[in-house]
Amino acid sequence: MFQQFHLHLPSKENKIYNFRKLNKIKNFNIVCFKILILCFTFISTNAFGYYENYYYEVQFGNLIVGKAEISIEKNSNEIKLKTKSQTAGFLNAFYEYNGELYSSSIKKKKIWTPKIFSTKGIFNNKLRISIINWKDNNLVEYKNDPILDLTKVHNIDQSTLKEVIDPVTAFINIVEEINLTKRCDKSFRIFDGRRRYDLQVKSLGNTFLINDRPKSFNGNTLICGLKIIPLGGHRLETKWKPKEDKFSDFKIFFGTISSGRLLPVRMNLERWFGTVTVRLIGNNL
């Protein structure tokens, strides 16, 4: 069935609504890139290490609005992750985004700890960089360029930066927990250079995913629900109400692909404007 569209200019009110909606889609598309990146890292039993690439697509409605390529390098006690992500399709006409991320996590006494976490993003031709280094006793040194604009975001209280880890290292520990217990109930103090938040993760049960798109995952998965409690760096003006979030609003599906690796194979983010879905795409799922 085809829908006919009238050839007239939209009202000023509808224009404002449409652009606000696009802006929200853009913001959550970038959020999906970052969450996708931080939740991707996995634990391998291969003591000799490996280097592998994976690809994800971000979908809103029936449209592909973003893509990401993730490279993992691992040896017995270190995991290095590099990513490249970008908007795609109609979203590029309004809000173009390109981003890169690098992280290094070290295993100490059977626990993965952060070493380096850096991000670089270009949004509407404006470059933004964040770099964090973890020193002895888990002390952090970080640099943002440009610095936080406190007319737009909440300040980050320096006293909250004790015992923090980066989001990638947090999810390395989550995946290891899944491998050990088949559950993902964990909580972390997260700092990514520009935002300080607490992350809560909860097991929501198991389900069989059907490959609803070509080259997407088909098989058993563990569902993990996420809640983010912002403590600094988040926007002053936003429709987001964290206290009203449910674990079921933000779900990550972990599955084992044909190689035996445990990966996030799908992610669903429910928001007022619709659902954003991220899928692992490949020929060997």
DAMOBEL-V125611 format. One record per helix or strand of 2 or more residues. SS is the DSSP state (H for helix, E for strand). FROM is the first residue (numbers start at 1). LEN is the number of residues. Records with the same first field share a line. If there is no record, write none. Layout:
SS = FROM-LEN / FROM-LEN
This chain:
H = 12-29 / 89-5 / 136-3 / 158-4 / 167-15 / 242-3 / 247-3
E = 50-11 / 63-12 / 78-10 / 97-12 / 111-13 / 126-9 / 140-6 / 186-6 / 196-14 / 219-14 / 250-7 / 262-10 / 274-8
